[in-house]
């Protein structure tokens, strides 16, 4: 039986521990091709490179795995994978991550990890973004690897129904404390942002973005609740930003 073709990417860069953990599981499930940024690209969202050339180099980063590092954004990586590296082949699944840090709630909007997966989903490819709630370079990915493998195997076997993209977040707890999977909605939340002001060595003013995440969404059907209670959150996601419920309320605009 022909192996499934799995595209692996991320936003933390091709040398990040998270992508190494993800590749180690994906190679057990199919043929893996890696296309990832050559440097960290966190917070890039759905940015693409249009004002300079993009470099793409084949690297020997993973034993017996075809891999490329890209000078562009995570979305650039997916576009190049589909249109250049794998242009004559069907990609069965795109997986992005495992991200160092949460992409739950509104964080999906800023995430390069999720934007890479979303780009693939926009091309009709089943896609999953994985994130572990631990920013540490020494994060323990053992629990995340278990659930990444389970979820990918399920999607490869059955496909995705009703969507083409899953946002998966894993609590940063020992694997023995993970309670299972909760399919849920994206929690409402926002960032209360501040800018730290300083002077560089030349006396020029600069600003450094900081902030605190805030939520008033305390219901038990969202990803933040699932994660707080040691469940792996799985949020079916998409790219239609229409506020469908508002259309009837705004019909009066048509009479202006």
ABEGO torsion letter per residue (X at the ends): XBBBBBBBBBAAEAABAAAAAAAAAAAAAEBBBBBBBABBABGAEABBBAABBBBBBBBBABBGBBBBBBABBAAAAAAAAAAAAAAABBBABBBBOBBBEBABEAAAAABAAAAAAAAAAAAGBBBBBBBBBBABAABBAAAAAAAAAAAAAAAAAAEBBGBABBBBBBBBBBAAABAEBBBBBBBBBBBBBBBBBBBBAAGBBBBBBBEBBBBABABAABAAAAAAAGBBBBBBBBABABBAAAAAAAAAAAAX
